[in-house]
Amino acid sequence: MRTQVVLLTTLVLNAVLFALNLAVALVSGSRTVLSQAILAATDLIGSALLLGGLYLSRRPADFEHPFGFGKERFFWAFVSIVVTFTTAGILALITGVDQLLDPHRVTHLPLGIAVVGATLGASGIGIFVTLRELRLDRQTIFGLLASSHQGLKSVFYQDLVAIVAALVALLGLFAVYRTDDPVIDGAVAVFEGLLLAASGFVLSSESREYLIGRAVSPAVARSMLGLVERNPRVARVRTMQSMQLGPEDALLALRINFQDGLTTDQIETTIDQVSTSLRAAYPNLRHIIIEPES
């Protein structure tokens, strides 16, 4: 999947949205529109962090990092989630509470409604680009959400949350337009802040598992086990351990009982056969360690 395409699209869209929302927020005094600007700014920073993590993860392995730098993407995805959702949520919450405690009249409401509508449309474009890239890679959105692509999932959730927040913001601005009550503007900003903070908590919890060291999914592990045990020279797989080293990089360690009577050369040949068949079936399985056990 062309991850760079998704991230670069997100960068460009959020840069434009941040400029538009901030300009309208300064003119109108709307905390709802200011919250949209905060979300766009943190999305912009988050996408830049993800893009940087993508390039850092492609560095070749060295003596101090024998398994490469794939976990860079997990780390920067975690940082991106904290920045995008948690930080944005807190800032939006503060602006909303300030408006609730000390309401200021909101002006230029048609302009605010227009720019929030543009935010809604841009978020839809972001989701369209992600879905198009998934389709070109013959993947589904459910496959993405079940995968270890934390960065792409973060971008997808950013767009989903942005759509929900923009819809609520539109309703809130329409209500302010009809009632001229600035308290509604503050309440909408508070809602956006709470939505972002809650989303950040859920996503950061999942990213934490990959940073610690998460195994491949049980279904994939069972499939790998079946593939190994189909080799006629394999008697039994004693232990099987795995770890995701990156969205496209995994490690597998096996302790195998081979059939009795095999020579050392035959065992070595069988290990090569098992490794080759695993890599052919699972291209992301870049590190395989097989230990014979009597």
C-alpha positions as semicolon CSV with decimal commas, in nm:
position;residue;x (nm);y (nm);z (nm)
1;M;0,000;0,000;0,000
2;R;0,129;0,347;-0,089
3;T;0,141;0,485;0,264
4;Q;0,317;0,801;0,146
5;V;0,021;0,893;-0,076
6;V;-0,222;0,879;0,216
7;L;0,008;1,076;0,448
8;L;0,097;1,344;0,193
9;T;-0,271;1,391;0,105
10;T;-0,351;1,431;0,475
11;L;-0,069;1,683;0,515
12;V;-0,188;1,903;0,229
13;L;-0,556;1,890;0,328
14;N;-0,489;1,972;0,693
15;A;-0,253;2,257;0,608
16;V;-0,529;2,421;0,402
17;L;-0,797;2,349;0,663
18;F;-0,586;2,489;0,945
19;A;-0,531;2,818;0,759
20;L;-0,900;2,853;0,669
21;N;-1,039;2,760;1,010
22;L;-0,791;2,976;1,200
23;A;-0,867;3,280;0,982
24;V;-1,243;3,239;1,028
25;A;-1,205;3,170;1,402
26;L;-1,011;3,494;1,450
27;V;-1,272;3,692;1,257
28;S;-1,584;3,533;1,407
29;G;-1,468;3,456;1,761
30;S;-1,624;3,109;1,734
31;R;-1,473;2,851;1,969
32;T;-1,628;2,579;1,755
33;V;-1,433;2,692;1,449
34;L;-1,122;2,742;1,664
35;S;-1,154;2,380;1,778
36;Q;-1,165;2,276;1,412
37;A;-0,844;2,475;1,353
38;I;-0,678;2,303;1,651
39;L;-0,781;1,962;1,516
40;A;-0,644;2,046;1,170
41;A;-0,315;2,172;1,318
42;T;-0,260;1,863;1,532
43;D;-0,358;1,637;1,240
44;L;-0,097;1,819;1,032
45;I;0,171;1,764;1,297
46;G;0,064;1,403;1,349
47;S;0,080;1,323;0,977
48;A;0,428;1,480;0,956
49;L;0,542;1,259;1,245
50;L;0,400;0,949;1,074
51;L;0,574;1,037;0,749
52;G;0,903;1,089;0,933
53;G;0,858;0,756;1,112
54;L;0,797;0,582;0,779
55;Y;1,128;0,705;0,639
56;L;1,318;0,631;0,961
57;S;1,185;0,274;0,965
58;R;1,343;0,206;0,625
59;R;1,698;0,239;0,753
60;P;1,898;-0,084;0,710
61;A;1,969;-0,301;1,013
62;D;2,298;-0,240;1,192
63;F;2,499;-0,396;1,475
64;E;2,295;-0,224;1,748
65;H;1,963;-0,287;1,571
66;P;1,995;-0,633;1,415
67;F;1,622;-0,658;1,343
68;G;1,603;-0,319;1,175
69;F;1,403;-0,011;1,260
70;G;1,047;-0,126;1,186
71;K;0,924;-0,028;1,533
72;E;0,995;0,336;1,450
73;R;0,652;0,334;1,286
74;F;0,485;0,206;1,603
75;F;0,662;0,468;1,815
76;W;0,578;0,762;1,590
77;A;0,222;0,635;1,546
78;F;0,188;0,645;1,925
79;V;0,332;0,997;1,941
80;S;0,104;1,104;1,655
81;I;-0,203;0,971;1,837
82;V;-0,108;1,155;2,156
83;V;-0,053;1,480;1,965
84;T;-0,351;1,448;1,732
85;F;-0,618;1,328;1,970
86;T;-0,514;1,388;2,329
87;T;-0,346;1,728;2,287
88;A;-0,610;1,852;2,043
89;G;-0,884;1,727;2,275
90;I;-0,743;1,910;2,577
91;L;-0,697;2,236;2,383
92;A;-1,048;2,217;2,235
93;L;-1,190;2,142;2,579
94;I;-1,016;2,446;2,727
95;T;-1,149;2,678;2,455
96;G;-1,500;2,539;2,500
97;V;-1,499;2,577;2,878
98;D;-1,371;2,933;2,840
99;Q;-1,666;3,016;2,615
100;L;-1,910;2,854;2,859
101;L;-1,775;3,048;3,156
102;D;-1,734;3,378;2,975
103;P;-1,954;3,374;2,661
104;H;-1,851;3,600;2,372
105;R;-2,080;3,680;2,083
106;V;-2,010;3,484;1,766
107;T;-2,012;3,677;1,439
108;H;-1,973;3,594;1,069
109;L;-2,168;3,271;1,122
110;P;-2,229;3,201;0,748
111;L;-1,853;3,211;0,697
112;G;-1,801;2,975;0,989
113;I;-2,062;2,734;0,855
114;A;-1,895;2,741;0,513
115;V;-1,548;2,663;0,644
116;V;-1,673;2,380;0,866
117;G;-1,856;2,243;0,562
118;A;-1,525;2,254;0,375
119;T;-1,365;2,063;0,663
120;L;-1,634;1,799;0,632
121;G;-1,570;1,766;0,260
122;A;-1,191;1,748;0,304
123;S;-1,224;1,471;0,562
124;G;-1,439;1,280;0,314
125;I;-1,165;1,321;0,052
126;G;-0,911;1,183;0,300
127;I;-1,122;0,872;0,359
128;F;-1,172;0,831;-0,017
129;V;-0,794;0,837;-0,076
130;T;-0,739;0,575;0,196
131;L;-1,011;0,348;0,054
132;R;-0,872;0,389;-0,298
133;E;-0,524;0,288;-0,186
134;L;-0,668;-0,013;-0,003
135;R;-0,856;-0,118;-0,315
136;L;-0,545;-0,085;-0,532
137;D;-0,360;-0,304;-0,281
138;R;-0,651;-0,552;-0,277
139;Q;-0,723;-0,493;0,089
140;T;-1,040;-0,404;0,277
141;I;-1,104;-0,149;0,547
142;F;-1,170;-0,435;0,791
143;G;-0,830;-0,581;0,704
144;L;-0,667;-0,244;0,774
145;L;-0,838;-0,207;1,112
146;A;-0,731;-0,561;1,210
147;S;-0,373;-0,505;1,094
148;S;-0,069;-0,357;1,268
149;H;-0,066;-0,046;1,045
150;Q;-0,113;0,187;1,341
151;G;-0,018;0,496;1,141
152;L;-0,272;0,440;0,866
153;K;-0,537;0,347;1,119
154;S;-0,462;0,669;1,303
155;V;-0,510;0,871;0,983
156;F;-0,834;0,687;0,906
157;Y;-0,969;0,750;1,256
158;Q;-0,860;1,114;1,232
159;D;-1,081;1,154;0,928
160;L;-1,373;0,970;1,090
161;V;-1,351;1,179;1,407
162;A;-1,313;1,494;1,198
163;I;-1,635;1,409;1,010
164;V;-1,829;1,353;1,334
165;A;-1,684;1,670;1,488
166;A;-1,762;1,873;1,173
167;L;-2,122;1,748;1,164
168;V;-2,171;1,843;1,529
169;A;-2,000;2,177;1,464
170;L;-2,235;2,249;1,172
171;L;-2,540;2,173;1,385
172;G;-2,401;2,388;1,665
173;L;-2,328;2,684;1,438
174;F;-2,676;2,660;1,285
175;A;-2,820;2,662;1,638
176;V;-2,612;2,970;1,729
177;Y;-2,727;3,135;1,406
178;R;-3,093;3,074;1,496
179;T;-3,071;3,157;1,869
180;D;-2,772;3,394;1,889
181;D;-2,668;3,203;2,203
182;P;-2,285;3,182;2,233
183;V;-2,312;2,918;2,506
184;I;-2,401;2,662;2,236
185;D;-2,075;2,746;2,064
186;G;-1,883;2,662;2,381
187;A;-2,079;2,342;2,439
188;V;-1,995;2,218;2,088
189;A;-1,624;2,288;2,146
190;V;-1,640;2,093;2,474
191;F;-1,802;1,800;2,294
192;E;-1,530;1,804;2,028
193;G;-1,263;1,805;2,297
194;L;-1,415;1,510;2,481
195;L;-1,456;1,316;2,153
196;L;-1,091;1,369;2,060
197;A;-0,959;1,281;2,407
198;A;-1,165;0,959;2,422
199;S;-1,049;0,854;2,074
200;G;-0,687;0,919;2,170
201;F;-0,716;0,702;2,481
202;V;-0,852;0,404;2,285
203;L;-0,597;0,427;2,003
204;S;-0,296;0,486;2,229
205;S;-0,387;0,174;2,430
206;E;-0,368;-0,036;2,113
207;S;-0,040;0,125;2,004
208;R;0,111;0,047;2,344
209;E;0,076;-0,326;2,275
210;Y;0,285;-0,303;1,960
211;L;0,552;-0,097;2,134
212;I;0,580;-0,358;2,409
213;G;0,590;-0,644;2,158
214;R;0,273;-0,795;2,018
215;A;0,259;-1,134;1,848
216;V;0,103;-1,198;1,508
217;S;-0,270;-1,265;1,520
218;P;-0,386;-1,609;1,646
219;A;-0,534;-1,693;1,304
220;V;-0,205;-1,619;1,126
221;A;-0,011;-1,812;1,393
222;R;-0,231;-2,120;1,345
223;S;-0,187;-2,098;0,970
224;M;0,193;-2,075;1,008
225;L;0,192;-2,371;1,245
226;G;-0,009;-2,582;1,001
227;L;0,228;-2,494;0,717
228;V;0,533;-2,600;0,919
229;E;0,382;-2,926;1,042
230;R;0,283;-3,029;0,689
231;N;0,649;-3,090;0,616
232;P;0,694;-3,473;0,637
233;R;1,024;-3,439;0,825
234;V;0,870;-3,230;1,103
235;A;0,741;-3,440;1,392
236;R;0,614;-3,157;1,609
237;V;0,653;-2,786;1,673
238;R;0,741;-2,760;2,040
239;T;0,721;-2,383;2,081
240;M;0,626;-2,096;1,855
241;Q;0,692;-1,731;1,936
242;S;0,636;-1,428;1,718
243;M;0,656;-1,050;1,734
244;Q;0,551;-0,764;1,509
245;L;0,864;-0,560;1,442
246;G;0,673;-0,322;1,216
247;P;0,355;-0,309;1,007
248;E;0,537;-0,501;0,731
249;D;0,797;-0,684;0,937
250;A;0,757;-0,981;1,173
251;L;0,983;-1,221;1,361
252;L;0,910;-1,592;1,413
253;A;1,104;-1,826;1,645
254;L;1,038;-2,200;1,634
255;R;1,162;-2,500;1,832
256;I;1,097;-2,808;1,622
257;N;1,117;-3,182;1,686
258;F;1,224;-3,348;1,362
259;Q;1,159;-3,709;1,268
260;D;1,398;-3,964;1,417
261;G;1,686;-4,087;1,206
262;L;1,753;-3,767;1,013
263;T;2,113;-3,671;0,946
264;T;2,249;-3,325;1,021
265;D;2,242;-3,239;0,651
266;Q;1,879;-3,350;0,621
267;I;1,780;-3,137;0,923
268;E;1,956;-2,836;0,774
269;T;1,782;-2,893;0,441
270;T;1,445;-2,921;0,616
271;I;1,506;-2,597;0,806
272;D;1,577;-2,424;0,475
273;Q;1,260;-2,571;0,323
274;V;1,046;-2,459;0,618
275;S;1,194;-2,108;0,609
276;T;1,142;-2,078;0,233
277;S;0,780;-2,195;0,249
278;L;0,702;-1,956;0,536
279;R;0,855;-1,656;0,357
280;A;0,669;-1,744;0,036
281;A;0,335;-1,760;0,220
282;Y;0,402;-1,460;0,447
283;P;0,621;-1,196;0,276
284;N;0,619;-0,982;0,592
285;L;0,793;-1,261;0,782
286;R;1,147;-1,127;0,743
287;H;1,314;-1,291;1,044
288;I;1,284;-1,666;1,106
289;I;1,474;-1,850;1,378
290;I;1,444;-2,229;1,389
291;E;1,600;-2,434;1,667
292;P;1,604;-2,816;1,636
293;E;1,508;-3,003;1,951
294;S;1,561;-3,368;2,021
